[in-house]
């Protein structure tokens, strides 16, 4: 399933994300040499409709076409078949950012194990996984370890940092066992600001010599901890306000992302006032919806002060993944380690 290259295949840098299938047979790992041998690992197109990562790394590689990279680079180009159709993933495929525990019977398990083994053997320096989202969100970074090198890497991209442990089958968590690892969220696909931000970040990481050994000043950071993933209950219909469905999202609900919501704030209208339409799964997989939501006057309302992320009006993404994440501010003054 995985094809490994030691150089950039001819014509690759001329391809849009939808055209990569014409050059690559499938998921591909490309190892490129640099002045420093310990490679930066960059993964793109784990979701085929999130194109910023490919466009950003293409800019970086074009910049260095006639020059030596400051550090070796290992590039993983993920779901090119979904990218051909501008889809998150195709029917019958797993989500390529939910396969990194490699603990199932998927064909992708062997691929994941091979990537992790190769990168461990190459003494991977750091990992960057580049994503987009469909709702209104700022650019932000996500980490899975509360340690100085992870914060140093994340804050090279943004002072808004999200710490999470679930879902636990994502790329960044797998690589966190090998090196500082970060997921960066670059706004909506194809926006020039996101492409430039991501390419600048890759260039900075390639030029980084080493990570700090001691805790940095964290007072200017916005640090949030994802406490629950909000998912639809099985078989629930969803749409926009006024449509004939069980859960009707309010207009511009995605503009609530990264805003601290007061208790009572409504996210959606419900058709059945006696039925909780969502699950709020905490880090232990327990549904704690009654702690965060209530049905009030026919509306799904927040019951405690939280901050949502990844609220979206894309119904397919909500069905495939989740409605949103809920976060709380995190005080790291006593917990940050080296």
ZIMOWO-V262895 format. One record per residue. PHI is phi in whole degrees, -180 to 180 (999 if undefined). NEAR is the number of other C-alpha atoms within 8 Angstrom. Layout:
# ZIMOWO-V262895
phi=PHI near=NEAR
phi=PHI near=NEAR
This chain:
# ZIMOWO-V262895
phi=999 near=7
phi=-94 near=8
phi=-108 near=9
phi=-112 near=8
phi=-122 near=10
phi=-106 near=7
phi=-159 near=7
phi=-77 near=8
phi=-60 near=7
phi=-55 near=5
phi=86 near=7
phi=-63 near=9
phi=-75 near=8
phi=-95 near=5
phi=-89 near=9
phi=-80 near=7
phi=-58 near=11
phi=-72 near=11
phi=-108 near=9
phi=-60 near=12
phi=-62 near=11
phi=-77 near=6
phi=-111 near=9
phi=-102 near=8
phi=-78 near=8
phi=176 near=12
phi=-53 near=13
phi=-136 near=14
phi=-118 near=13
phi=-115 near=12
phi=-99 near=12
phi=-121 near=10
phi=-76 near=10
phi=-151 near=12
phi=-62 near=9
phi=-100 near=8
phi=-75 near=8
phi=-75 near=10
phi=-83 near=15
phi=-85 near=15
phi=-101 near=14
phi=-128 near=12
phi=-116 near=14
phi=-135 near=15
phi=59 near=17
phi=-62 near=13
phi=-112 near=17
phi=-66 near=18
phi=-97 near=12
phi=-109 near=14
phi=-92 near=14
phi=-58 near=16
phi=-59 near=14
phi=-65 near=11
phi=-64 near=12
phi=-71 near=12
phi=-69 near=11
phi=-63 near=9
phi=-62 near=9
phi=-62 near=11
phi=-68 near=9
phi=-64 near=8
phi=-62 near=8
phi=-103 near=9
phi=-57 near=7
phi=-107 near=5
phi=-133 near=6
phi=-85 near=9
phi=-62 near=11
phi=-67 near=9
phi=-147 near=14
phi=-56 near=16
phi=-130 near=14
phi=-115 near=12
phi=-110 near=12
phi=-105 near=12
phi=-105 near=13
phi=-85 near=14
phi=-89 near=14
phi=-71 near=15
phi=-73 near=10
phi=-70 near=14
phi=-61 near=15
phi=-56 near=13
phi=-104 near=9
phi=54 near=9
phi=-117 near=11
phi=-58 near=12
phi=-155 near=12
phi=-85 near=8
phi=-60 near=4
phi=91 near=4
phi=-92 near=6
phi=-78 near=7
phi=-72 near=10
phi=-71 near=10
phi=-108 near=10
phi=-135 near=12
phi=-117 near=14
phi=-86 near=11
phi=-82 near=10
phi=50 near=11
phi=-121 near=5
phi=-124 near=5
phi=-106 near=5
phi=-72 near=6
phi=-61 near=7
phi=-70 near=9
phi=-61 near=14
phi=-64 near=8
phi=-62 near=10
phi=-62 near=11
phi=-63 near=9
phi=-65 near=8
phi=-62 near=9
phi=-64 near=9
phi=-65 near=8
phi=-62 near=8
phi=-73 near=10
phi=-66 near=9
phi=-63 near=7
phi=-86 near=8
phi=59 near=8
phi=-54 near=14
phi=-84 near=10
phi=-164 near=10
phi=-129 near=15
phi=-128 near=13
phi=-113 near=12
phi=-107 near=15
phi=-135 near=16
phi=-119 near=12
phi=-134 near=13
phi=-98 near=11
phi=-93 near=13
phi=-86 near=13
phi=-137 near=12
phi=-74 near=7
phi=-75 near=11
phi=-152 near=13
phi=-117 near=15
phi=-124 near=13
phi=-133 near=17
phi=-124 near=12
phi=-135 near=7
phi=-94 near=11
phi=-140 near=9
phi=-53 near=14
phi=-60 near=11
phi=-67 near=13
phi=-69 near=10
phi=-62 near=11
phi=-64 near=12
phi=-63 near=15
phi=-79 near=11
phi=-67 near=9
phi=-99 near=12
phi=-159 near=10
phi=-83 near=11
phi=-100 near=12
phi=-127 near=15
phi=-114 near=12
phi=-104 near=13
phi=-147 near=11
phi=-120 near=9
phi=-127 near=8
phi=-67 near=7
phi=-100 near=8
phi=-115 near=12
phi=-89 near=12
phi=-61 near=11
phi=-63 near=14
phi=-72 near=13
phi=-63 near=11
phi=-74 near=12
phi=-62 near=11
phi=-78 near=6
phi=-111 near=8
phi=-170 near=10
phi=-58 near=12
phi=-138 near=15
phi=-147 near=15
phi=-105 near=12
phi=-116 near=14
phi=-104 near=12
phi=-113 near=17
phi=73 near=14
phi=-77 near=12
phi=-59 near=13
phi=72 near=9
phi=-74 near=9
phi=-59 near=6
phi=-62 near=6
phi=-70 near=14
phi=-64 near=14
phi=-64 near=9
phi=-62 near=10
phi=-68 near=15
phi=-68 near=12
phi=-62 near=8
phi=-65 near=10
phi=-61 near=10
phi=-60 near=9
phi=-65 near=9
phi=-68 near=9
phi=-64 near=12
phi=-93 near=8
phi=-75 near=7
phi=-79 near=4
phi=-159 near=4
phi=-94 near=7
phi=-65 near=8
phi=-96 near=7
phi=-121 near=6
phi=-60 near=9
phi=-94 near=6
phi=-67 near=5
phi=-108 near=7
phi=-68 near=4
phi=-94 near=6
phi=-94 near=8
phi=-102 near=8
phi=-114 near=11
phi=-128 near=12
phi=-114 near=11
phi=-72 near=13
phi=-102 near=11
phi=-147 near=11
phi=-106 near=15
phi=-99 near=13
phi=-122 near=13
phi=-71 near=12
phi=-74 near=8
phi=-55 near=4
phi=78 near=4
phi=-76 near=9
phi=-89 near=7
phi=-140 near=10
phi=-166 near=11
phi=-91 near=11
phi=-54 near=10
phi=99 near=5
phi=-82 near=7
phi=-84 near=5
phi=-153 near=9
phi=-71 near=11
phi=-127 near=14
phi=-115 near=14
phi=-68 near=13
phi=-73 near=10
phi=-59 near=6
phi=59 near=7
phi=-62 near=11
phi=-70 near=12
phi=-76 near=9
phi=-82 near=11
phi=-57 near=12
phi=60 near=9
phi=-118 near=7
phi=-75 near=8
phi=-93 near=12
phi=-84 near=10
phi=-53 near=9
phi=100 near=8
phi=-67 near=9
phi=-92 near=9
phi=-108 near=11
phi=-159 near=12
phi=-97 near=13
phi=-115 near=13
phi=-86 near=8
phi=-114 near=7
phi=-67 near=11
phi=-102 near=5
phi=-126 near=5
phi=-78 near=8
phi=-84 near=10
phi=-126 near=9
phi=-109 near=13
phi=-118 near=13
phi=-92 near=14
phi=-84 near=12
phi=-67 near=9
phi=-102 near=5
phi=81 near=6
phi=-88 near=8
phi=-80 near=8
phi=-119 near=10
phi=-58 near=10
phi=-67 near=6
phi=-81 near=7
phi=-114 near=10
phi=-135 near=11
phi=-148 near=10
phi=-96 near=12
phi=-132 near=8
phi=53 near=5
phi=78 near=10
phi=-122 near=12
phi=-84 near=13
phi=-120 near=14
phi=-74 near=15
phi=-112 near=12
phi=-142 near=11
phi=-70 near=10
phi=-144 near=10
phi=-126 near=12
phi=-85 near=15
phi=-137 near=12
phi=62 near=14
phi=-59 near=15
phi=-144 near=14
phi=-102 near=11
phi=-87 near=8
phi=-66 near=9
phi=-64 near=6
phi=-66 near=10
phi=-61 near=13
phi=-69 near=9
phi=-76 near=6
phi=-123 near=7
phi=-163 near=12
phi=-74 near=13
phi=-175 near=13
phi=-114 near=14
phi=-114 near=13
phi=-127 near=13
phi=-128 near=11
phi=-64 near=8
phi=-118 near=7
phi=-95 near=7
phi=-98 near=7
phi=-60 near=6
phi=-116 near=5
phi=-116 near=7
phi=-68 near=10
phi=-120 near=7
phi=-94 near=8
